[in-house]
Amino acid sequence: MIERLYRDLPRNLRLFERALSLEKEIYGDTYVSSRAVAEALLCPRAAAFRAAEEEVEVFARALRDRVKYAAMLGVADAGYVDALARRAMRGDRNAVKALLRVGRDLGPGDISAVLPKLKEEFEAARRAAGKVIVSAARGPVRRAAAYVKYAEVYPYAGMGHRYGDHVFYAVAGVGPDHVYLFRLARSRDRGRRLALAEGDVAAAAFRKSNIKLHIYVPEEAIYSFSERPSDPTPRYRALIEGVCRPGATCAFCRYREVCECVGDIPRRRHAGSQKP
């Protein structure tokens, strides 16, 4: 049930908004994606805007994952979880509170038993996408199509890395000693830099000692990198502080209309004032 609700997130957005509101009220947690952490490399202020904009979506994924893993592990009865989800949809506050507790304490070691099943799910998705033409798609559809068609076969899972009252959430392929990320990028070097920052979050969340990256540059190649992770907490702090970093990225930043850093400064001069 929770899987279906998540898959139709736009229609069920209000449910997840209520759940997030209750999560904050009870536990005080803020959810941030690994992609927002990577954006902090360019501008912490833009990263903070992005984190706030997508928090409901990130939280919905985290809730879906932990409830799903709990049911797969037998920690929670699937029928009970489905009943909670139905009651939560009808606005039952106690059902939402109970749903928030399901799988809450599961860590990377706990979900190792479900990794083979998660790998099978990805293999099934790849077979279903066998006839997809990646070059014909655009935007998020193209990224999803490329991911399913070209990414290596792994069990893909989500896990959070707690830092204070923030949960930095990463979704990655989980290997024996490494995490794996596949990313679509316009250039190899920029794609590697941002994906590695995401990989640092994933490695911390899953407690792995290596990161494997595949960077797909359309009409060029898929580049492979193997890296050691670094401490992601400096980027966490930068994102939380949200200090604007004026530079070349300001000219095409999607938050430039609301960023107080830009203010009344002429865009052209502001954008060229400092390199990121």
N, C-alpha and C positions, 0 to 999 in steps of 0.2 A: 504493500500500500504506500509506504513512504517513498519507495522507488518511483511509483507512478506519479505521486504528487511532485516529486523533484523534477521529473522529466518534463512535466508541464508547468514549469516554474512561473511563467507569466500569468497563467490563470490562477495559480495558487499562491501568488505573491503575498497576499494579505495574511495567509496562515503563517508563512515564514516570518513576516514582519512582526506578528504578534509573538511568535516564539522567540525571536531575537530580543524583543523588548523585555520579555519575561526572563530571558537568559541574563540580560544586563541587570535587571532588578534583583535577581537572586544571587548570581555569581559575579557580576561586575565585569564580564569579559567583553573585549573588543576583538573582532575577527579581521585579519588582514591577509591578503593573498601574497604568495611568493612573487607574483608579477609586480605588485605594488612595491615590494622591497627592492626589486631590481630597478624600478623606476627611480628610486631614491639615489641611485648612482648619478642620474642626470640632474634631478632637481627634487629635493626632499618635499618641497611644498606641493609640487605636482603629484608626487607619490601619496601625500596625505589626502589630497583631493580625491585621487583615484580610490584609495582605501575606503574613504567614507562613502563614495558613490557605489561601490560594489560590495559593501559589507553584507547586505542581506543575501546576496548570491553566494558569497563565500561561506557564510554561516549555514545556509541551506545545504551546501555540499557537505560541510562538516557534520551536520546533524544526520543527513542521509547516510553518510559513510558509517558513523559509529553505530547507528541503529541497525544498519544492514549487517555489519560485522558481528554485532551482538547476536542477531538472529542466526547467522550462519554458524557461529560458534556454539549455539545452544545456551548462551548466557541469558537470553531473553526468549520467551515463547513467541513464535511468529504470529500466532493468532491473537495473542495479547497485544502485541505491538500494532497490528492492524486495527484492533478495536480502539486503541488509544488514538491512532491517527484519524479514524472516523469521528470520534468524539471531539478531537481537537478541531477538525474542520467545521464542526457545528458551534464552535466557540467555547468549548468546555475548558476553562482555565486549569482545572486540576489535571485534566488529561494532558495538556501541554506541559505542565510541570513534571508529570510522570515520564513523558516522552523525552524530556531534557535529561533525565537521569539514566536512560537506557544507553549502555555502552560508554558512559561518560569517562570511566577510568581506564578504558582499554588503551594499551600502549603498543609500540611496534613489535615487541616480543609476543604479545598476546595474539596478534592477528596472523602470525606466521602460519598457523594451521589453515587459514583460508586463502593463502596466496595461490595454491594450485588452481582453485576454483576461479579466482580473479583472472588468472592467466587464460583459462578456458573461455572466459567471457570476452577477453580481448580477441582471441583467435576466432570466436564466432562473429564478432563485429567485423573483423577483417574479411572473413568469407562473405559476409553480407554486402560489403563494400567493394567486392572484387571488380565490378564493372564501372566504378566511379571514375570519371575523368577529372583529375585534380585541376588541370589547367583551365577547365571550363568554369570552375567555381570561383567565387570572389568572397573577400572578407572572412568572417568567422566560419562560413561554410567551407571555404577553401582550406583554412587551417585545420578544421576537423577532418576533412577528407584526406589531406596530406598526412595527418597524424595516424589515422587508421590504416592508410595504405602503405606508408613508408617507415613508420616507427618500428623498432625491433620488438619482437614478441617478448613481453614481460607480464608479470602480474602487476597491474597498475592500481595503486592505492593512494588514499589521502591520509595525511596525519598532520597534527599541529605541533608546533614548537612554542612552548609557553615562555613569555618574557614579561614578568610582572603581571599586569592585568590584560595583556595582549596575547592572543593566540595567532601565531603566524602559520598559515596553512599552505601546505604544498601537496601537489599530486604528482607522483612520479612512478616510473618502473622500479621495482624493488628487486635487486640482485643480492647474491650472498654477502658481498662486502661493499656494494656500491648502490647508488641511485642512478637512474637513467632518465634523461630528458631529451625530447625531440622538439625542436622549435623551427618555425618558419621565419626567415629573416631576409632583409634586403641585401645585407652584406655579411660576409663571414665573420669579420672581426667584431662588429657591433653585436651581432647575434650571439657570438661566443661570450662576450663580456656580460650581457644581460642574462643569458641562460646560466652562466656560472654563478651569478648572484642568486638566482633562483635555486640552483643546485646546492648552494650553501645552506639554504633554509631546509631543503629536502633532506640533506645529509644529517643535519642537526635533528630534524623531526624523527627520522628513521634510524638514527644512530649508526650511520655508515661512514666508512673511512675513505671512500673514493666517490668520484662523480664521473659518469660517462655522458657525453653530449653528442647529439647529432644535430647539426645546423643545416637545414635545407634552404638553399638559395635557389629559387625557381629559375629554370633555364640555365643553371650553372652547374651545381653539384650538391651532394650531401657531404658535409665535412664532419669528421669524427675527431673528438678530443677526449682525453682522459686526464682528469685533474684531481688534485687533493683539495678538499674543502677548506675554507677559511672561516673564521668566526663571523657569523652574520650579525652579531649584536650591535656593532657600530652603525650599521645601516638601519637596524631597528630603532636605535636612538635618534638617528637623523630623521627618519620618517615621523616618529612621534613628535619631535620638536617642530618639524614642518617648516624649516627656514628656507625661504626662496633663494635660489641660486641663479641670478640673472645670467643669461648667455644666449647662445645661438638658438637653443631650443625654444626660447620664448616666442619666436615669430610664428611657430606652428603648434604651440602647446594648446591642447583643447580646453584648457582652463584659463586661458589668457583673459577672457572677459570678466572673470570673477576673482582673479588673483590680485590681491592688494599690492603685491610686489611691483606689478606693472604700473598701476595707478594712472597718473596723468603723463607719464614719461612717453614720448613718442615711440611707437612700436619699433620703427626701424633703428633708432639710436639704441634703444634698450636691448634689442636682439643682438646687436653687435658689440655690446659693451664689454663682454667678458666671455671667454670660452668656458664650457661646462667642465 
